[in-house]
Amino acid sequence: MDRAVPRMSNLFLQLGLDESDQAIADFIKSHQLNSDVALADAPYWNEAQRQFLTEQIKADAAWTTVVDQLNESLHEDAVKRQTQSI
């Protein structure tokens, strides 16, 4: 049973990534996605990471809110571009 508290740092741990605040900020800044790319379809995830993200979204699990926050963060530049062109 997974007892990790769903926070961004713990999500990064679950994904096997550095969970420090700076590493999270750097990852988000350097891994921005286009608006037409779903979070789980990002080219930088390995299969285990992709599966974890997909399962958490589909299951509406405890991690869903944090996964949604990551999704929004990784699409931030795309949203800015869209709102500027309107």
N, CA, C and O atoms as CSV, one atom per row, in Angstrom:
chain,resi,resn,atom,element,x,y,z
A,1,MET,N,N,0.843,-1.185,0.000
A,1,MET,CA,C,0.000,0.000,0.000
A,1,MET,C,C,0.884,1.243,0.000
A,1,MET,O,O,1.829,1.343,0.782
A,2,ASP,N,N,0.577,2.162,-0.860
A,2,ASP,CA,C,1.352,3.396,-0.997
A,2,ASP,C,C,0.877,4.400,0.039
A,2,ASP,O,O,-0.281,4.816,0.018
A,3,ARG,N,N,1.766,4.792,0.949
A,3,ARG,CA,C,1.402,5.732,2.011
A,3,ARG,C,C,2.043,7.103,1.822
A,3,ARG,O,O,1.968,7.946,2.716
A,4,ALA,N,N,2.659,7.330,0.697
A,4,ALA,CA,C,3.288,8.625,0.431
A,4,ALA,C,C,2.215,9.699,0.329
A,4,ALA,O,O,1.187,9.510,-0.321
A,5,VAL,N,N,2.466,10.819,0.977
A,5,VAL,CA,C,1.539,11.950,0.902
A,5,VAL,C,C,1.674,12.567,-0.482
A,5,VAL,O,O,2.780,12.872,-0.928
A,6,PRO,N,N,0.538,12.750,-1.163
A,6,PRO,CA,C,0.607,13.292,-2.521
A,6,PRO,C,C,1.000,14.767,-2.557
A,6,PRO,O,O,0.144,15.650,-2.513
A,7,ARG,N,N,2.275,15.013,-2.635
A,7,ARG,CA,C,2.829,16.366,-2.834
A,7,ARG,C,C,3.710,16.290,-4.071
A,7,ARG,O,O,4.091,15.205,-4.510
A,8,MET,N,N,4.026,17.440,-4.623
A,8,MET,CA,C,4.839,17.471,-5.840
A,8,MET,C,C,6.176,16.777,-5.608
A,8,MET,O,O,6.635,16.023,-6.466
A,9,SER,N,N,6.810,17.023,-4.457
A,9,SER,CA,C,8.107,16.383,-4.195
A,9,SER,C,C,7.966,14.868,-4.150
A,9,SER,O,O,8.839,14.152,-4.640
A,10,ASN,N,N,6.881,14.372,-3.569
A,10,ASN,CA,C,6.675,12.923,-3.523
A,10,ASN,C,C,6.304,12.351,-4.888
A,10,ASN,O,O,6.631,11.204,-5.192
A,11,LEU,N,N,5.621,13.146,-5.708
A,11,LEU,CA,C,5.335,12.709,-7.073
A,11,LEU,C,C,6.638,12.527,-7.836
A,11,LEU,O,O,6.809,11.540,-8.552
A,12,PHE,N,N,7.551,13.472,-7.687
A,12,PHE,CA,C,8.841,13.348,-8.363
A,12,PHE,C,C,9.608,12.129,-7.854
A,12,PHE,O,O,10.281,11.452,-8.631
A,13,LEU,N,N,9.510,11.849,-6.562
A,13,LEU,CA,C,10.126,10.628,-6.029
A,13,LEU,C,C,9.501,9.392,-6.669
A,13,LEU,O,O,10.214,8.469,-7.064
A,14,GLN,N,N,8.169,9.368,-6.775
A,14,GLN,CA,C,7.468,8.243,-7.389
A,14,GLN,C,C,7.917,8.042,-8.840
A,14,GLN,O,O,7.971,6.919,-9.342
A,15,LEU,N,N,8.232,9.149,-9.490
A,15,LEU,CA,C,8.666,9.091,-10.891
A,15,LEU,C,C,10.167,8.822,-11.026
A,15,LEU,O,O,10.687,8.709,-12.136
A,16,GLY,N,N,10.857,8.722,-9.887
A,16,GLY,CA,C,12.292,8.447,-9.919
A,16,GLY,C,C,13.124,9.668,-10.269
A,16,GLY,O,O,14.235,9.538,-10.782
A,17,LEU,N,N,12.595,10.852,-9.994
A,17,LEU,CA,C,13.278,12.101,-10.325
A,17,LEU,C,C,13.720,12.809,-9.046
A,17,LEU,O,O,13.232,12.515,-7.955
A,18,ASP,N,N,14.642,13.738,-9.204
A,18,ASP,CA,C,15.106,14.544,-8.083
A,18,ASP,C,C,13.922,15.345,-7.542
A,18,ASP,O,O,13.222,16.014,-8.302
A,19,GLU,N,N,13.703,15.274,-6.236
A,19,GLU,CA,C,12.529,15.898,-5.638
A,19,GLU,C,C,12.800,17.244,-4.969
A,19,GLU,O,O,11.909,17.807,-4.333
A,20,SER,N,N,14.015,17.762,-5.105
A,20,SER,CA,C,14.308,19.060,-4.495
A,20,SER,C,C,13.505,20.153,-5.195
A,20,SER,O,O,13.149,20.022,-6.366
A,21,ASP,N,N,13.225,21.225,-4.468
A,21,ASP,CA,C,12.447,22.328,-5.038
A,21,ASP,C,C,13.094,22.868,-6.311
A,21,ASP,O,O,12.407,23.135,-7.297
A,22,GLN,N,N,14.405,23.026,-6.284
A,22,GLN,CA,C,15.113,23.562,-7.452
A,22,GLN,C,C,15.033,22.599,-8.636
A,22,GLN,O,O,14.835,23.025,-9.774
A,23,ALA,N,N,15.187,21.303,-8.366
A,23,ALA,CA,C,15.120,20.307,-9.442
A,23,ALA,C,C,13.725,20.271,-10.062
A,23,ALA,O,O,13.589,20.140,-11.278
A,24,ILE,N,N,12.705,20.386,-9.239
A,24,ILE,CA,C,11.329,20.406,-9.752
A,24,ILE,C,C,11.125,21.638,-10.627
A,24,ILE,O,O,10.594,21.535,-11.733
A,25,ALA,N,N,11.540,22.787,-10.141
A,25,ALA,CA,C,11.404,24.028,-10.914
A,25,ALA,C,C,12.167,23.934,-12.236
A,25,ALA,O,O,11.659,24.338,-13.281
A,26,ASP,N,N,13.380,23.403,-12.185
A,26,ASP,CA,C,14.185,23.256,-13.405
A,26,ASP,C,C,13.529,22.292,-14.385
A,26,ASP,O,O,13.500,22.550,-15.588
A,27,PHE,N,N,13.001,21.176,-13.871
A,27,PHE,CA,C,12.340,20.188,-14.729
A,27,PHE,C,C,11.152,20.832,-15.436
A,27,PHE,O,O,10.998,20.701,-16.650
A,28,ILE,N,N,10.323,21.521,-14.678
A,28,ILE,CA,C,9.138,22.154,-15.258
A,28,ILE,C,C,9.538,23.187,-16.307
A,28,ILE,O,O,8.933,23.251,-17.377
A,29,LYS,N,N,10.532,23.979,-16.012
A,29,LYS,CA,C,10.976,25.015,-16.949
A,29,LYS,C,C,11.530,24.416,-18.241
A,29,LYS,O,O,11.290,24.942,-19.327
A,30,SER,N,N,12.269,23.319,-18.118
A,30,SER,CA,C,12.949,22.754,-19.293
A,30,SER,C,C,12.160,21.657,-20.009
A,30,SER,O,O,12.629,21.126,-21.015
A,31,HIS,N,N,10.983,21.313,-19.513
A,31,HIS,CA,C,10.193,20.242,-20.125
A,31,HIS,C,C,8.785,20.694,-20.506
A,31,HIS,O,O,7.839,19.911,-20.428
A,32,GLN,N,N,8.646,21.937,-20.911
A,32,GLN,CA,C,7.335,22.457,-21.297
A,32,GLN,C,C,6.782,21.687,-22.501
A,32,GLN,O,O,7.518,21.281,-23.400
A,33,LEU,N,N,5.468,21.504,-22.482
A,33,LEU,CA,C,4.788,20.749,-23.540
A,33,LEU,C,C,3.930,21.660,-24.399
A,33,LEU,O,O,3.430,22.681,-23.926
A,34,ASN,N,N,3.760,21.295,-25.651
A,34,ASN,CA,C,2.804,21.976,-26.511
A,34,ASN,C,C,1.401,21.621,-26.042
A,34,ASN,O,O,1.196,20.583,-25.413
A,35,SER,N,N,0.460,22.460,-26.340
A,35,SER,CA,C,-0.908,22.253,-25.863
A,35,SER,C,C,-1.540,20.965,-26.371
A,35,SER,O,O,-2.451,20.433,-25.736
A,36,ASP,N,N,-1.072,20.458,-27.501
A,36,ASP,CA,C,-1.657,19.240,-28.061
A,36,ASP,C,C,-0.990,17.953,-27.558
A,36,ASP,O,O,-1.315,16.868,-28.041
A,37,VAL,N,N,-0.069,18.057,-26.603
A,37,VAL,CA,C,0.612,16.880,-26.068
A,37,VAL,C,C,0.098,16.611,-24.654
A,37,VAL,O,O,0.262,17.435,-23.754
A,38,ALA,N,N,-0.521,15.458,-24.477
A,38,ALA,CA,C,-1.007,15.064,-23.155
A,38,ALA,C,C,0.176,14.764,-22.238
A,38,ALA,O,O,1.240,14.343,-22.692
A,39,LEU,N,N,-0.026,14.985,-20.962
A,39,LEU,CA,C,1.045,14.766,-19.987
A,39,LEU,C,C,1.678,13.389,-20.142
A,39,LEU,O,O,2.900,13.283,-20.241
A,40,ALA,N,N,0.883,12.350,-20.166
A,40,ALA,CA,C,1.414,10.982,-20.233
A,40,ALA,C,C,2.068,10.672,-21.573
A,40,ALA,O,O,2.807,9.693,-21.682
A,41,ASP,N,N,1.814,11.479,-22.586
A,41,ASP,CA,C,2.399,11.263,-23.906
A,41,ASP,C,C,3.701,12.023,-24.125
A,41,ASP,O,O,4.288,11.952,-25.204
A,42,ALA,N,N,4.149,12.741,-23.118
A,42,ALA,CA,C,5.392,13.504,-23.255
A,42,ALA,C,C,6.534,12.546,-23.596
A,42,ALA,O,O,6.613,11.449,-23.042
A,43,PRO,N,N,7.404,12.953,-24.494
A,43,PRO,CA,C,8.451,12.050,-24.972
A,43,PRO,C,C,9.529,11.723,-23.939
A,43,PRO,O,O,10.298,10.784,-24.146
A,44,TYR,N,N,9.606,12.447,-22.866
A,44,TYR,CA,C,10.676,12.237,-21.896
A,44,TYR,C,C,10.356,11.216,-20.804
A,44,TYR,O,O,11.238,10.870,-20.018
A,45,TRP,N,N,9.114,10.726,-20.735
A,45,TRP,CA,C,8.797,9.712,-19.720
A,45,TRP,C,C,9.235,8.339,-20.193
A,45,TRP,O,O,9.152,8.022,-21.380
A,46,ASN,N,N,9.699,7.531,-19.259
A,46,ASN,CA,C,9.914,6.125,-19.607
A,46,ASN,C,C,8.585,5.398,-19.418
A,46,ASN,O,O,7.616,5.996,-18.951
A,47,GLU,N,N,8.530,4.143,-19.768
A,47,GLU,CA,C,7.261,3.408,-19.739
A,47,GLU,C,C,6.672,3.328,-18.324
A,47,GLU,O,O,5.459,3.459,-18.162
A,48,ALA,N,N,7.492,3.119,-17.316
A,48,ALA,CA,C,6.997,3.030,-15.938
A,48,ALA,C,C,6.411,4.371,-15.479
A,48,ALA,O,O,5.367,4.405,-14.826
A,49,GLN,N,N,7.080,5.464,-15.820
A,49,GLN,CA,C,6.580,6.791,-15.462
A,49,GLN,C,C,5.255,7.072,-16.174
A,49,GLN,O,O,4.305,7.570,-15.569
A,50,ARG,N,N,5.209,6.747,-17.452
A,50,ARG,CA,C,4.000,6.957,-18.256
A,50,ARG,C,C,2.832,6.154,-17.669
A,50,ARG,O,O,1.715,6.658,-17.555
A,51,GLN,N,N,3.104,4.926,-17.309
A,51,GLN,CA,C,2.066,4.059,-16.751
A,51,GLN,C,C,1.571,4.609,-15.403
A,51,GLN,O,O,0.366,4.636,-15.155
A,52,PHE,N,N,2.473,5.038,-14.551
A,52,PHE,CA,C,2.088,5.592,-13.258
A,52,PHE,C,C,1.183,6.808,-13.449
A,52,PHE,O,O,0.121,6.894,-12.832
A,53,LEU,N,N,1.591,7.737,-14.291
A,53,LEU,CA,C,0.796,8.943,-14.528
A,53,LEU,C,C,-0.578,8.602,-15.092
A,53,LEU,O,O,-1.585,9.147,-14.640
A,54,THR,N,N,-0.626,7.718,-16.061
A,54,THR,CA,C,-1.889,7.319,-16.681
A,54,THR,C,C,-2.812,6.670,-15.664
A,54,THR,O,O,-4.001,6.985,-15.611
A,55,GLU,N,N,-2.271,5.766,-14.858
A,55,GLU,CA,C,-3.080,5.076,-13.849
A,55,GLU,C,C,-3.636,6.046,-12.814
A,55,GLU,O,O,-4.790,5.922,-12.404
A,56,GLN,N,N,-2.839,6.991,-12.398
A,56,GLN,CA,C,-3.293,7.930,-11.375
A,56,GLN,C,C,-4.405,8.832,-11.899
A,56,GLN,O,O,-5.341,9.153,-11.166
A,57,ILE,N,N,-4.309,9.235,-13.139
A,57,ILE,CA,C,-5.352,10.076,-13.725
A,57,ILE,C,C,-6.638,9.279,-13.910
A,57,ILE,O,O,-7.718,9.760,-13.568
A,58,LYS,N,N,-6.532,8.069,-14.447
A,58,LYS,CA,C,-7.714,7.244,-14.699
A,58,LYS,C,C,-8.397,6.805,-13.414
A,58,LYS,O,O,-9.622,6.696,-13.365
A,59,ALA,N,N,-7.619,6.555,-12.388
A,59,ALA,CA,C,-8.172,6.033,-11.136
A,59,ALA,C,C,-8.789,7.130,-10.275
A,59,ALA,O,O,-9.444,6.835,-9.275
A,60,ASP,N,N,-8.588,8.384,-10.649
A,60,ASP,CA,C,-9.011,9.507,-9.817
A,60,ASP,C,C,-8.514,9.267,-8.396
A,60,ASP,O,O,-9.248,9.413,-7.419
A,61,ALA,N,N,-7.248,8.897,-8.320
A,61,ALA,CA,C,-6.613,8.510,-7.062
A,61,ALA,C,C,-6.140,9.728,-6.288
A,61,ALA,O,O,-6.292,10.869,-6.725
A,62,ALA,N,N,-5.567,9.455,-5.132
A,62,ALA,CA,C,-5.059,10.525,-4.271
A,62,ALA,C,C,-4.037,11.390,-5.002
A,62,ALA,O,O,-3.902,12.578,-4.709
A,63,TRP,N,N,-3.322,10.798,-5.949
A,63,TRP,CA,C,-2.285,11.525,-6.679
A,63,TRP,C,C,-2.850,12.424,-7.773
A,63,TRP,O,O,-2.120,13.247,-8.327
A,64,THR,N,N,-4.113,12.285,-8.090
A,64,THR,CA,C,-4.690,12.993,-9.238
A,64,THR,C,C,-4.481,14.498,-9.162
A,64,THR,O,O,-4.118,15.113,-10.164
A,65,THR,N,N,-4.697,15.103,-8.011
A,65,THR,CA,C,-4.551,16.552,-7.873
A,65,THR,C,C,-3.124,16.991,-8.171
A,65,THR,O,O,-2.906,17.986,-8.862
A,66,VAL,N,N,-2.154,16.249,-7.650
A,66,VAL,CA,C,-0.755,16.613,-7.863
A,66,VAL,C,C,-0.358,16.365,-9.320
A,66,VAL,O,O,0.385,17.156,-9.901
A,67,VAL,N,N,-0.839,15.291,-9.904
A,67,VAL,CA,C,-0.563,15.016,-11.320
A,67,VAL,C,C,-1.181,16.120,-12.177
A,67,VAL,O,O,-0.571,16.563,-13.150
A,68,ASP,N,N,-2.378,16.563,-11.824
A,68,ASP,CA,C,-3.003,17.677,-12.546
A,68,ASP,C,C,-2.181,18.956,-12.417
A,68,ASP,O,O,-2.043,19.710,-13.380
A,69,GLN,N,N,-1.640,19.197,-11.231
A,69,GLN,CA,C,-0.794,20.379,-11.031
A,69,GLN,C,C,0.455,20.304,-11.901
A,69,GLN,O,O,0.870,21.303,-12.488
A,70,LEU,N,N,1.052,19.119,-11.982
A,70,LEU,CA,C,2.220,18.940,-12.848
A,70,LEU,C,C,1.826,19.179,-14.303
A,70,LEU,O,O,2.552,19.845,-15.041
A,71,ASN,N,N,0.698,18.647,-14.713
A,71,ASN,CA,C,0.207,18.830,-16.074
A,71,ASN,C,C,0.041,20.317,-16.392
A,71,ASN,O,O,0.491,20.787,-17.436
A,72,GLU,N,N,-0.598,21.040,-15.500
A,72,GLU,CA,C,-0.789,22.480,-15.713
A,72,GLU,C,C,0.548,23.209,-15.782
A,72,GLU,O,O,0.732,24.099,-16.612
A,73,SER,N,N,1.468,22.836,-14.922
A,73,SER,CA,C,2.785,23.489,-14.904
A,73,SER,C,C,3.549,23.229,-16.193
A,73,SER,O,O,4.213,24.125,-16.715
A,74,LEU,N,N,3.459,22.010,-16.706
A,74,LEU,CA,C,4.191,21.659,-17.920
A,74,LEU,C,C,3.549,22.236,-19.181
A,74,LEU,O,O,4.174,22.255,-20.241
A,75,HIS,N,N,2.321,22.702,-19.074
A,75,HIS,CA,C,1.635,23.335,-20.207
A,75,HIS,C,C,1.538,24.851,-20.049
A,75,HIS,O,O,0.875,25.511,-20.849
A,76,GLU,N,N,2.178,25.402,-19.045
A,76,GLU,CA,C,2.060,26.833,-18.760
A,76,GLU,C,C,2.472,27.710,-19.937
A,76,GLU,O,O,1.764,28.662,-20.264
A,77,ASP,N,N,3.585,27.416,-20.574
A,77,ASP,CA,C,4.033,28.225,-21.710
A,77,ASP,C,C,3.049,28.153,-22.869
A,77,ASP,O,O,2.795,29.158,-23.533
A,78,ALA,N,N,2.493,26.967,-23.116
A,78,ALA,CA,C,1.531,26.797,-24.211
A,78,ALA,C,C,0.267,27.601,-23.946
A,78,ALA,O,O,-0.298,28.195,-24.864
A,79,VAL,N,N,-0.175,27.622,-22.700
A,79,VAL,CA,C,-1.367,28.399,-22.350
A,79,VAL,C,C,-1.092,29.881,-22.527
A,79,VAL,O,O,-1.941,30.616,-23.031
A,80,LYS,N,N,0.085,30.323,-22.116
A,80,LYS,CA,C,0.455,31.744,-22.288
A,80,LYS,C,C,0.451,32.120,-23.765
A,80,LYS,O,O,-0.050,33.180,-24.142
A,81,ARG,N,N,1.009,31.247,-24.598
A,81,ARG,CA,C,1.034,31.529,-26.044
A,81,ARG,C,C,-0.381,31.632,-26.606
A,81,ARG,O,O,-0.665,32.506,-27.426
A,82,GLN,N,N,-1.262,30.747,-26.167
A,82,GLN,CA,C,-2.638,30.754,-26.668
A,82,GLN,C,C,-3.381,32.014,-26.244
A,82,GLN,O,O,-4.105,32.613,-27.040
A,83,THR,N,N,-3.200,32.412,-24.997
A,83,THR,CA,C,-3.928,33.600,-24.515
A,83,THR,C,C,-3.370,34.886,-25.125
A,83,THR,O,O,-4.103,35.867,-25.253
A,84,GLN,N,N,-2.114,34.903,-25.497
A,84,GLN,CA,C,-1.526,36.080,-26.123
A,84,GLN,C,C,-1.989,36.226,-27.573
A,84,GLN,O,O,-2.019,37.334,-28.110
A,85,SER,N,N,-2.346,35.114,-28.201
A,85,SER,CA,C,-2.756,35.179,-29.607
A,85,SER,C,C,-4.251,35.452,-29.754
A,85,SER,O,O,-4.747,35.590,-30.872
A,86,ILE,N,N,-4.959,35.529,-28.659
A,86,ILE,CA,C,-6.415,35.773,-28.728
A,86,ILE,C,C,-6.684,37.251,-28.783
A,86,ILE,O,O,-7.842,37.666,-28.845
